[in-house]
Amino acid sequence: MKLHQNAFANASALFMGIVYLFCRFAIALFPGLSMQVTRSWFHGFDMANIWTPRTFSENFLLGLVSAVVLSWVGGWLFAWIYNKFTK
């Protein structure tokens, strides 16, 4: 089975955008729980000193755009590599 590189890249980018937005809203609505989840992902690293949940800003947009673009590139590259291995 061959992967369509652009379709896979588009799906990867869209998925990352959805996850990014979900995380941003989770931080806004549930900051304490979000900090606990983040701490658990980073093996107990204390995030309190660097945790600065803010409203939507340029950092949010920069993060969203860069995450989506990198996911698209990563998805395209993954599909390309996958297709090379299936030949």
HELIX and SHEET records of a PDB file:
HELIX    1   1 GLN A    5  LEU A   29  1                                  25    
HELIX    2   2 PRO A   31  TRP A   41  1                                  11    
HELIX    3   3 GLU A   58  PHE A   85  1                                  28    
END                                                                             
